[in-house]
Amino acid sequence: MIVIMHRRATDAQVNNIVARVEQRGCRVHLSEGEERVIIGVIGNGRPIDPVQFERMSGVERVVPVLRPFKLASREFHPQDTVVNVNGVKLGAKEVVVMAGPCAVENRAQILDAAHAVKDAGAKILRGGAFKPRTSPYSFQGLGAAGLKLLAEAREETGLPVVTEVMAPEMVQLVSTYADILQVGARNMQNYALLHAVGESQRPVLLKRGMMSTMEELLMAAEYILSHGNERIVLCERGIRTFEPYTRNTIDINAVPLLKLLTHLPVIVDPSHGTGKRELVSPVSRAAVAAGADGLIIEVHPRPEEAMSDGAQSLKPAQFTKLMESLRPVAQAVGRTL
């Protein structure tokens, strides 16, 4: 449940509510808005009588929260969460674009890509050091060597880095080199990993599983939030449907619906969502028009030579053209790029 305080409630009255909640063995989530304070009460399994709180001084009303994702819900946290990554703000007015190759292949490739996407206007560099692949015979990434190359690219360009972490025991290593920890679609319900990235207190990019509902995505976010880590960005990357002409089906519905349900930033991955570079630009524009806070796009200096996902990777010139086309769309919906 949430306890909504009067506009003129004092700090002492808020503290009394917090103390009462903690006496009941429950946890508190405090949301301090411009006009009033909202106190989220996270239960311990035992029923709580709301009447005892309604009678306390400074309380305007008590509202039950029926959704299972308490901390991720707008009921607990009405204001938008803005995730600040080295000065880049995800969830604010600016639409943030993350771009780079699917996989780090060598030094020249990642440095060329990093400079190209920065020059075009991207604010965060993406690149896979560890690659979970459907086939065990496919390129699996450079591992720790790839992380060091990403860190070198960050040093040269100033772009923060997002890269995937695949297992709990890898969180510390990846955190040493990356600014954002990506939990991929295949690991969305890897609960040990969710606990580990939550405990890390690092920014997390959480991708929706290819066959996961939005509630399942938000419950995965709840695992991370339960550790006090609110620096989470949700990513719609397409779901598996009966349609064979695209790699996945981008769920544009998810963008405005998630913005209604949760305070967390929402971005879209049109590269994995379509699997075809010809579709990346129009789907990117659709995502921004639908209210996405950002995009994550695959860009490779030479897609025809890519060791992973070349068919959906844009060339630098194509990415530059896409960025130019996104600016008027962002402006039309009250955003900047």
N, C-alpha and C positions, 0 to 999 in steps of 0.2 A: 504494500500500500504506500501511498504518498501522503505526507502531511503538508498542507499548504498554509503558510503563515500569513497573517494580516500584513498589509503593506507597511504598517507602522510597528510591527513586532520588533522588540528590542533584542540585542545580542543575548541578554540573560534569558529571555523567553525561549529563544532558539536553543541555547545550551541546555535548558531544562528538558526540552523535548529529546535532544540527543542523549542526554543522560538516562532518561526513562527508557528509550529504545535499547540502549546498551545494557541496562539492567535486566531487560527481558531476554538477553542473550542474542539479540539481533544486530545486524550491521547497519551502518548509516551511510547514505550517499547524499551529500549536501550539494544543492544546486542554487547558487546565489545569482539571481537575475537582477536587472536594473530596478524592478519595482518590488519584488518580493522574494522570499526564500522558500524553496521547496525541499522538503526532507524525505528522501526515499528510505523506506524501511525494508530491509531484505531479511526475510524470516529464516528461522532455523528448523522449520518443520512443525513447530507448535503453533496453534491458532492464536491470533492476536485480536483482542477486542478493540475495535476502532473507537468505541465510545470513550474509553479512558483517555484517549488523546484529544478527542473533540472538546472535552471539558477543560482542557488545560489552557492557561492564559496565553494569548497571542495566536491561537490557532483559528484559522478561518474555516477550514473544512478538511475532512479526511476522505481520500478517494482510493478505492481498491484498484490494484493493477492486475488485470486478468491475464495479460500476455506472459508467456513463460520467459521471454527474454527481458528481464527487469531492467538491468543496467543499460542495455542497448536501446531501450524504448524512449520515445519522446515524452512519455508520461513522467518518467524519472528525471529526464534531462531535456527540458523544452528547448533550450538554446542549441544552435548548431555547434558541434565540436569542430574546432580548427586545429589541424595537426601541423605543427611548425617543424620543418626539417631544415635545419641550417638556414633559416630565413625564408624558405619556400613554404607558403601556407596553403595547405590542402583543406578545402571546405570554406574558404573565404570567397571574395568576389571574383578573383582571377581563376580562370580555367587553367589548370596545371597539366602540362603535357610531359610525360615520361617517354623517352625514346632511346633506342639502341638495338643492337643485334640480339637475336634469341640466345645465342651462345657466344661466349668469348672464345675465339679460335687462336689468336696470336696477338702480339703487341701492336703491329701495324694496323690490323683490322679494328681493334677496339679504340685505338687512338684516332684513327680516321673517322670512325663512326661518332665518337664523342664530340670531336670538333664540328662535324657536320650538323649534328642535331642541335648543338648549342647555337651555332650560327643561324639556324633556322628558327630558334625561339624556344626550344625545349628547356625545361628547368631542372629535370632529373634524368640521369643516365641509367638505363636498364641494360642488364646483360647477365646471362646465366653462367655461373662457374660450375655448378652442379646441375645436371640435366636429367630429370626423371623421364625416361623414354619408354614407349610401349614395347619396343624390341630391345632385348639385352645386347644386341649386336650393333645398335645405333650409337652414334657419338654421345658419350655421357658427360662431356665437359672436361675442363682442365683441372677442376678441383681447386686446391689451395693456390696453385699457380695462377689460375684465373682470377681469384680474389685479389691477388697482388697486382695484376694488370688493371683491374677495375680501380683499385686505390691509386695507381699511377695516373689513370685517366682523370680521376677526380682532382688529383694534384695539378694536372695541366690545365684543366678547364674550369675548375671550381664547381662542377655539377655534383650534387649529392648522388649517391649510388643506391639503387635498389636491386637486390639479387635474392634468389631463392635459397631457403634453408630447408633441408629435407628430413632431418632427424633431430631429436632433442639434444643429443651429444654434440651436434654441430653448431648449436646456437652461439656458444661463446666464440668459436673460431670466426664464423661469419660476421658476428657483431664487431669484431676487431677491424674489419675492412669495410663493411657496408653501413649505410645510414638508415636504410629501411630493410626489414626482414620480410621477404615475401613467403607466404604460405600458399603453395600452389593448389590448383583445383583437386589434384589427386590426394592431397594431404589435408583438405579442409576439415575432415573429421578424424584426424590423427590427434587424439585428445592429449597424449603425452607431449606432442610437439606444441599444441596450443597452450598447455600449461607452461612449457619452457619459454616460449616467446612472451607470454604474459609476465613471467617472473623477470625477464630480461629488462623490462621497462623501456625497450627500444620501440620506435615506430614500426608498425606491422601493416603490410599490405595483404589482406585476406581475400583470396579468390574464391568465388562460388564454385562448388563442385559441379561437374558436368551433368549430374543427374540429381542435384540437390534443390530443395525448395528454398524459398526466401526465409522461411522460418528456421530451417536447418542452418542456413548461413548466419542468421542472427544469433542462434544458439551457439554456434561455433565462436562468434565474436564474444558472447557472454563468458566463455571460458577464459578468454584473454582479459576481459574487463574485470573478472572476479579477482584478479591479482592486482587491481588498482592501476592497470595500464590502459589508459583511455586513448592512446595514440594509435588508433586503428583506422585504416582506410579500407572500405569494402570495394570489391571489384566484380562487376558482371562481365564474364568472359565467354558467354554463350553456353547453351545447354544442348544435350544430345536429343535430337528428335528423329522423326522418320525421314527427314529431307536429306537426300544424298548429295545435292549439288553444292552444298557448303560444308565446311568442316564441322561447324556447330550452328546453332540458331541463336543469334543475339536476342536477348529478351529485353527489348526497349521498355516494356512495361515495368521492369524491375527498377529502373532509375527513379521515376516519380513515386513509385510505391515505397521503395526503400527510404526515399526522402521524407515520406509521410510517417513511416513507422519508426525511423531511427534518427538520432542526431549525428551519426557518424558520416563522414564524407563518403561519396560514392563515385567511383570512376568506372570507365568501360574499356575493355580490351577488344578493339575491332579486328586485330590481327588474328588472334586465336578464334575469335567469334565467327569469322568468315572463312579463313584459310586461303583467301584469294586477294592478292594485292589490289586487283581492280575494284574490289568492294570496300576496301579499308577507308577510303576518303569519304564516300557517301554515308557510310555507317557512322563514321566519326562525327560528321556534321549532324546526323540525326541524334546522336548521343548528347551532344552539346545542346541542341535544341530541346531535348527532353529534360535537361537540368543536371547533367553530369558535372561533377566538380573537376573532372580531369579525364585524361586518356592515357593509355599505355600502348605504345605503337612500336612494332619491330622495324628497324631501319638497318640496312647492311650496305656497305660500300659496293659490294659485288654479289648481289643475291644469287646469281647463277652459280656461284662457287660456295655458297653457304653450306655448312655442315649440318644445319638444322633450320627447318622452316623457311627455306628460300622462297617458296612459292607465295608466301604471305608477307614477305619483307619488302618494304619500299626502298627504292634507291634514294640517295640524298636529295637529288633534284625533285623527285616526286614528293618527298616529305616537305621540302620547302614550299612547294605549290599547295600542299594540303594545309599547312599552317596559314598561308595567306588566305585560303578559302574559309578557314574557321573563324577568322577575326570578325567578319560581319555577322556571322551566326551568333557568336558570343555576345556581340553588341546588341543584337536584336532581342536577346533574352535578359538584358541587363547585366551582362558579365563582361569581363575583359580577358584578353589572352596575351 
